[in-house]
Amino acid sequence: MCLAIPGKLIDTEEINGIRFGKVQFGQVTRQTYLDFVPEAQIGDFVLVHVGFAISRIDAEEAERTYRELEKLGAIELGED
C-alpha cells in the first residue's frame, strides 16, 4: 500500500542537477524531490510519498484530504 500526502509547493531549487522543492504539509515543511513532476510550479499542490512528489493535484482535492486527515488527528491545520 502506498500513502501519499498532499503538500503545497512553496519554493524550488536545483542541487547538482536535481530539482527539489520546499513543500508545506499543514504546519510542517519538508524538502521534496521534484523530478517526477517537472511541470510542478510554486503554488501547486503535489502528492508526496517518502520524499518524492509523484503527481500534481488540484487545490480542492488537497483540501478534502487535509480535512479528512485532520478529523483522524493525523495533522493539525493552521489558520492562514
C-alpha positions in Angstrom: 0.0 0.0 0.0 1.2 3.5 -0.9 0.3 6.5 1.2 0.9 9.9 -0.4 0.1 13.1 1.3 -0.7 16.4 -0.5 1.5 19.4 0.1 1.8 22.9 -1.3 5.0 23.7 -3.2 6.3 26.9 -1.8 9.9 27.1 -3.2 12.1 25.2 -5.7 15.9 24.8 -6.2 18.3 22.7 -8.2 21.0 20.8 -6.4 23.6 19.0 -8.5 21.2 18.9 -11.5 18.3 17.5 -9.4 15.2 19.6 -8.8 14.0 19.8 -5.2 11.2 21.8 -3.6 10.1 23.0 -0.2 6.7 21.5 0.3 4.3 22.5 3.1 2.1 20.0 4.8 -0.2 21.8 7.2 2.3 23.4 9.6 5.2 21.2 8.6 7.6 21.9 5.7 9.9 19.3 4.1 12.4 19.2 1.2 10.9 17.0 -1.6 12.4 15.5 -4.8 10.5 17.1 -7.8 12.0 15.4 -10.9 8.9 13.1 -11.2 6.7 16.1 -11.7 8.7 18.5 -13.9 5.5 20.6 -14.6 5.0 21.5 -10.9 5.3 25.2 -10.1 5.4 27.2 -6.9 1.8 27.3 -5.6 0.8 23.9 -7.0 -0.2 21.0 -4.8 1.7 17.8 -5.2 1.2 14.3 -3.7 4.3 13.2 -1.8 5.4 9.7 -1.0 8.6 9.2 1.1 10.1 12.5 0.0 9.2 12.1 -3.7 6.5 14.2 -5.4 4.7 11.7 -7.6 1.9 13.8 -9.1 0.1 17.2 -9.1 -3.4 17.5 -7.7 -5.8 20.4 -7.6 -6.3 22.6 -4.5 -9.8 21.3 -3.9 -8.7 17.6 -3.7 -5.8 18.6 -1.4 -8.2 20.5 0.9 -10.6 17.5 1.1 -7.6 15.2 2.0 -6.4 17.7 4.7 -9.8 17.9 6.3 -10.1 14.1 6.5 -6.6 13.8 7.9 -7.4 16.5 10.5 -10.6 14.5 11.5 -8.4 11.5 12.1 -6.0 13.5 14.2 -3.1 12.9 11.8 -2.4 16.6 11.1 -3.2 19.9 12.7 -4.1 22.6 10.2 -3.1 26.2 11.0 -5.2 29.2 10.1 -3.7 31.2 7.2 
